[in-house]
Amino acid sequence: MEVNIHMKKKFSLLFLACLFVFALAGCGGGAKEGSTSASGKKITVGTDASFPPFEFMSPTGEPQGFDIDLIKAIAETQNIEVQVKHTGWDAMMAGLEDGSVDVGIAGITITKERKKSFDFTTPYFTAKQVILMKKNAPAVSKVADLKGKKIGVQSGTTGQFLVEKHLGKGYSGLKGFEEVAGAIEDMKNGRIDAVVADNAVVKKFMEQLKLDNVNIIEDTSAEQEQYGIAVKKGNKELLDKLNKGLATVKENGKYDEIYNKYLGK
C-alpha cells in the first residue's frame, strides 16, 4: 500500500508539471497582429474613408467601398488576414512610414514624389481630375482658367497639386478640405466657385447630394492618374504578394464584380 501511494504522488506531480508546461505554451502561442498564423499573415490596412465610392463609412461604422472590397479579395487569394482601419489620410501615410500600418489604400495616385517614400503595386484604377462648377458660372476648360476664383480641394491630394501647379503654391484662392464633400457643400452654398477632384468621386458625391445645377468639366490639361496600393519602402515580400493577388482577382473576374458593384458597367 505504501508503494502505491508513493507512485500516485509521483504521477500527480508529473501531471501537474505537464499542465504547467502546456499553460506556458498556451500563453506564448497566440498569434500577434502582423505575425504568421494558421490563416496566413495578418496585416493592418489603413484608409481614409471619406472618398466614395472607393472608401466610406458604413451605417455600422465600418470602412467599406471599392478599395475595401478589393484589398480583401486580394488578401484572400494570398491567405492573408486583413484588419482595415479608418486612419485618415495623414495618419495612413505616417503609419506606412513608421510601420504601424502595413498597407495603404485610399485612391492613392502613384506619383514620382510619393514613390520616393513608398512602394506601390501595379496600378488598379485610372482616374482624371475634373472641375465642378455651377451651371451659370463662366465657361472654363482647364484649371488654369480658374485664376482669380476660389477653389476647393481635398488637402494633400492630386487635386491640390494640380491647382498649385497651374496657379502657384501660394495661390490665395485655394481652400483645403478634409473631404471632397465639404468642398462641394461650400460651392453649393456660394462660399467657393469651383471644386477640383477625381472624376469618379465627384460623380458619386453628385448622386449622394442630388446636385443637378452643376457641370462636371474634364480638365483638358490634366493627365490621367493611376491608383496604386502603397506599402512601406522596401517591403518587397508584401508588395509581391499584393501584386500576385491583384493579378489573380483581375483574371478570375472578382475585380470586374467589385468594379460593377461600385462604379457601374
N, C-alpha and C positions, 0 to 999 in steps of 0.2 A: 504493500500500500504506500509506503514512504517513497519508493522508486516512482510509482505512477504519479504521485503528487508533484515530485521534483520535475518529471518530464512535462507535466501540464504547465508548470511555472515557466519552463524554458520555451514551450510552444507559445504561451501568452506573450512573453517578452518579444519573441521573434515576430509574432503577428502585429504587435504594436509598432515595432521598428519598421515593418513593411508599410503600415499605414502612414507613418511619418514621412517615409521616402516618397510615397505616392502623393501626399499632400503638398510636399515641396515641389514636385514635378508639376502638379496642378497649378500652383501659384505662379510658376515661371513659364508655363506652357501656352498661355493665352496669346493670340495674335495681336500685335500692336498695330496702330494705324501706320500705314506705309510699309508694313512687313509682309513677307510672303506667308500666305495661309493656304488652307485646303482649296479655297476658291480662286487662288492666284493672288497677285499683288493688289493691295488696296491703295488707292490714290485719292488725294484731295483735289477737287476741281473747283477753281474759283471762277465766278462770273459776275456780271453786272446786270441784274435782272430788271433793267429799265429800257430795253431795246427790242420791243416786239417787232416782228414775230419771232426773232431769234432767241430772246430770253425775256421772261416777265414772271411776276409772282402769281401763283395760283390763288384761288379764294382761300385755300387752307394754309397759305404762307410758304409754299414750296416753289423753287425755281422751275419753270417749265418753258417749252418753246423748241424751235428748230434745233438750236445748238445743244440743248439739254438732251433731246432725244438722240441726236447724232452721237454725242460723246458716249452715251450709254450703250448705243448699238455697237460702236467701235470697240468699247471695253469688253463687251460680251464676247466678241469674236476672239479676243486675246485672253479670255479667262481672267479679266481684271475686275475687281470690285471698285466702284466709284462712290465718293461722297461729294455731292455738289453743294457748294456754299455760295450764297449771295454775299459777296465781299464788297461789292462796289468796284469801280474801275481802278482807282489809285491803289487801293489795298490789294487788288488782284495782281497788279504789276509789281508792287513791292514784295508781295508774297512769293512770286515766281523767283525773284532775285535772292530772297533770304531763305528759300526752301520750305516755307510754311505752306505753300501752295505748289502742287506738282504740275498742274495743267491749268492753263487759262484759255477760256473760250467765251467770247462775248462780241462776235462780229469784229474781230481784231484784224485790221488791214495790215498786210505784210508790207513794211516799208524798209528802206535801207537803214534808216536811223534805228528802228526797233530791232533789226537783225544784228545790231552791234551788241545788244543786251540779252536777246532771247533767240532761241532756235524755233523754227516754225515747220509744221508739216507741209506737205504739198497743199496747194490751195483747194478749198472745198466749195467756195462760192464767189461769184463775180458780182460786184456792185458798182454803182456810179453815183456821184454826188448830184443832187438836184437842188433847185431853188424853189421855195414855196412862197407865193405872194398872193395877195387878194386880187380878184379878177379886175377890179377897177384901177389897179396900180399901173404905172408906166411900163411899157414892154421892155424886157431885158432878155438877153440870150446867154449871158455868162456872168460869173461872179464879179469880174472887173467892172461890169455895168452898174454895180450896186454902190459905187463910190458916193459918199455923202449920205448914205442911208444907214439906218440902224439894223444890224444883222444879228440874229440869234443862232447859236451853235451849241452842241453838246461839248462841254470842255474836254480837252485832251484828245479829241477825235479828228479824223481827216477833214471834217467839215471846217473846223477851226483852222487847220493847217492850210486849207485851200484859200480861205479868206485872207489869211496873213500873207500867203504867197503873192496874191494879186493886189492887196490893198495895204500891205505893210504890217509888221508885227505890232506896232504901236497904234494900229487903227482905232481911233476913238469911238467909232460906231459899233464896235464888236462887243457883244454881250454873251458871256458863257453861262450855260445852264447845266445842272446835274443830269437832266433828262431832256430828250428831244420834245417830250410832251409839254414841258414848261415853256420852251421857246415858242411852240405853236400856240399855246394859250396866250402868251404875251402878244403875238402877232394878231391873233383873233381879236384881242381887246385893244389893239391900236398902239401898244407900247413899243413895238418894233415894226420894221417894214417888211422884213423877209427872214426866212429860215433856210439855212444850208445844212443838208444832212443826206444820209444814204437813201437811195430811191425806195427800197422795199420797206424801210422803217417809216418813211414819210407816208407812203400809201396806207400802211397799216394804221397809223395814227389818224389819218383822214377818215378811215372807215369807223374807227372807235369813237372819234369826236363828232362824226357826222358833218364833216365840213363839205359844203357844196359851192361856196362862194370864193374858192381859191384855185389857183393854177399851179400845176407842177411843171417846172421848166427844166429840161435837161441842159446842164451846163456844157456847151459845145467845146469849151477849153479843157474840161476835166477828163483825165484819163480813167480808164476802167481800173477798179481796185480788186485785189484778191484777198479774201479772208483766209486766215490760217489758224491752226491750234498752236498755242505757244507753250514751250517748256523752258526750264532753266538752261542757260547756255552751257553746252557740253554734255547734256543728258541724252547721249546718243541711244542708249538702250531703250528708254521710254519713247523717244522720238521714232525709232524704228518700229516699235510695236504699234504706235498710233498710225503711222503711215501704212503699215500692213493691214490694220483693221479698217482704215478708210478705204483702201483699195478693195477690200472684201465686201464692204457694205455697198459700194458702188457697183460691184459685179453681181451681187445676189439680189439687187432690186430694193434693198432696205432704204438706201439713200433716196431713191425716187419716191418711195412711200412717204418718207418724212417730208420731202420737198412738197409733194402734193397736199399733204395734211396742213401745212402752214402757209404755203405760198401759192397754191393752186397750180393747175396744169399749164 
